[in-house]
Amino acid sequence: MNAEQVISYINDHNIQKIKFAFADVDGILRGKVISKQKFLDGLQSGYGFCDVVFGWDSTDAPYDNVDLTGWHSGYPDKQCFIDISTFRMIPWENNVPFFIADYSGPGAKALEVCPRSLLKNIISECGKLGYVAQFAQEFEWFNFYETPESLQHKGFRNLEPLLPGMFGYSILRPSQNSAFYNDLFDKLTQYQIPIEGLHTETGPGVYEAAIHYAPTLEAADRAVLFKTAVKEIASQHGLTATFMAKWNENLPGCSGHIHQSLWSAEGGKNLFYDDADVNKMSELHQQYLAGQLYCLPHLLPMYAPTINSYKRLVEGAWAPTTITWGVDNRTTALRVINVSEKATRLETRIPGSDTNPYLAIAAALASGLYGIKNKLKLNIAATKGNGYDNKANGILHSNLFDAATAMQNSPLAKELFGEGFVKHFTQTRLWEHRQYAKSVSDWELKRYFEGI
């Protein structure tokens, strides 16, 4: 719908309130419910929103190391703008209208730290090169018979999973919670997040969902909304869903793999496919893949943004640790899928389910385009067999501090995303490391409390 159609719909249905939200640096949706009149008044001029949403962390603790905003600036408003094309209704909230917003609007300079605005810039660059990028992100997550209150009461220990045991791809387990399972599939699809597949993964109470692919911005919007939508639907069933990358050291982590391909501007030809190549990969595909391999060490925090992300990126945990690629190889960082011309694509396997989809997709697309623009050769051979053993081309940073420091000092990262974004984003990641470094863990108490 265009603006005129949306306004007519709201008037015709006597709608008096509208919900909107945007993603902060961590990918957390921040927003509010506004009146019909406020919605109409701000469609062109935007809506003032306190810029503290880019000046605090996921627990609302203000950063003390960023320049964008803070006590020094007085935390003023900045204008965010609703994207009218994102109109949808929330089926589990009496179909209240919902819109996605960002910090780029008519006649306004985009806020450089806004994740969605950043991705829109990369998409524009892709279009200028003559390509249409298609993306999809898939997620794994754990579900528990817990509430926000019970989690606090238990101190996040001894949690009761949705179902016990390891039972990946089970037909039985979903039928034992069919109301929740069917609500996920049906309501997400009604919410314009079409689900391609939904199944159990290996682990107690863990599900995996693949979202249908779409043009880049729509794919990222779906992925961002998916995580909050799952949490809201779960809550209605007395459940809590977590998208931590690794919630338990003894259980598998949760991935957020990104699938991508480039198509002709008309959208009819998959430019990643070449039937004459031994791996069915076009030269463009090889350049794109080479770009991602080259840029990986410079952009890792955009794929692995939390302390916890790196607990998943360990050997033998179905997550990569090396700078590698392979054909249908799930032990490498990048997996080429070439089962047919239509389905040929690249899967970036580094991201966990804790990613901010806007930033992870921006990193994947920008680094791929870097390879194309610089005509990089795919000089790294495909890994056959165990990718964990192939360390010839380097390994991924093993912690957030090293990854964020590398990105902070990287001229390449600044070339791709601008100095302002890189500075602010890496400052927030180094803040995250500081909060972790000063904490005292259960492991330390158990190990040192009595014996040392």
Disulfide bonds with the S-S distance in Angstrom:
none
